[in-house]
């Protein structure tokens, strides 16, 4: 459960000091979905610049230059690729017909298959997400066609963001969340993986007082926002989802757990929570958003599991949360 965040300023109305604080506020708020590493990319003198470190966002100072028109950021929960090797962290640099930076929220599980089959060459970067950069580079261009090719080639759960050297921002919306707002009166787009992250950051700066409109994004959408604030759209065909955890499926083609639930089950161990506890809460009726909040706040998790104990009885509960209660 990594997080994506950023903004694009196309009118130049918002003061630099506000945009600088917005970057830090978004990064700090996005830390709830990943503390292993954090980074941003921006354009300086026509070149893609990336700053990233294997540290939580609140321990970093993001200081993009005053002329910066767009920021593309990421906070990481490491699942593949050692975070201490900074080249494994997001954003990643790429080059097709133009330079670009690339970030990913989710998990891809066919990156090794693509390399094994010779579709994509091997690389020293161990992170699954980097396969997206390589797939774009293989097409030799960055446009709707190459992004469609990339999104249809990978398997897993994802939402991607791409920033090119001309301050054009792309959002490739897969099954993972994305919350995009347009502040038309001040010429600003702001995005974050979740509404919670967005609201927390905007409230800190007082930007929530400005009128904004949510820009809808659905699975299969590719959005292009140019440096003048114009949005154009394209599509890719989402794969029919089949879990790599085949034991989670019945004989029927439908999954017992939906995709969001499977993501929680795959990630929960990174938070020190056993998947059986997550399964219990989901089966009891807690929503994915509620369980996700519990993963980062174990006091809420303990309280919820106590409720399950009371309702379902001691036998079920004794196996929960490592028998800690």
Secondary structure, DSSP 8 states (H G I E B T S, - for coil): --EEEEEEESSS-S-HHHHHHHHHHHHHHHGGG--SEEEEEEEETTEEEEEEESS-GGG------TT--EEEEEEE--SSS-TTSGGGSSSEEEESSSEEEEEEEEEE--HHHHHHTTSS---S---TTHHHHHHHHHHTS-SHHHHHHHHHH--EEEEEEEEETTS-EEEEE-SS--EEEEEGGGTEEEEESSHHHHHHHHHHHTGGGS--EEE---TTEEEEE-TT--EEEEE--------S-GGGB-SSSSBSS-HHHHHHHHHGGGGT--HHHHHHHHHHT--HHHHHHHHH-HHHHHHHHHHHHHHH-HHHHTTGGGG--
